[in-house]
Amino acid sequence: MSSDSCYLLCLDLPHGEQVRAQLAGAEEARVLADRAKALSDPSRLRIAAALHLGAELCVCDLAWITELSQNLVSHHVRTLRTAGLATSRRNGKLVMYRLTEAGQHLLVAVTGPAAPTVAQTASREVPA
C-alpha cells in the first residue's frame, strides 16, 4: 500500500475532538510560522546567535561580529523585531537590540541547548 490516505472513514471522534481543542488556531499558527521563517535565513540565524551570546548589541557591533554590512544587519534585525524575536531600545544615538524570551526559546529549539560556539569548535580542532 503506497498511498498516504485512508481507504475507510475511520474517525475516532472523542480523540479527534481532544486533539482539535489543543491545536493552535489558524492565526496563531501563522504567527508561529512567521517566527520560524525569521530564523530560516542563515544571516538572521547568526545575528540571533550573536544577540544570544552578547545579550544586547547595536547594529555596528552586530555588523562587525557577523562580518555583514550595517545595512544588511539593519534589515535582518528589523525582520527579527517584526517577528517578535528581538526587541530594541534607544540609547542616545545608538539602537540596542536583544532577543526576546520567544526569540531565545526558538533559537535554542533550532540550534539545540548546547549548540557549539566558534570558540568551542576551534578548541576541539587538532593542530596540524
Secondary structure by P-SEA (a helix, b strand, c coil): cccccccccccaaaaaaaaaaacccaaaaaaaaaaaaaaccaaaaaaaaaaaaaccccaaaaaaaacccaaaaaaaaaaaaaaccbbbbbcccbbbbbbcaaaaaaaaaacccccccaaaaaaacccc
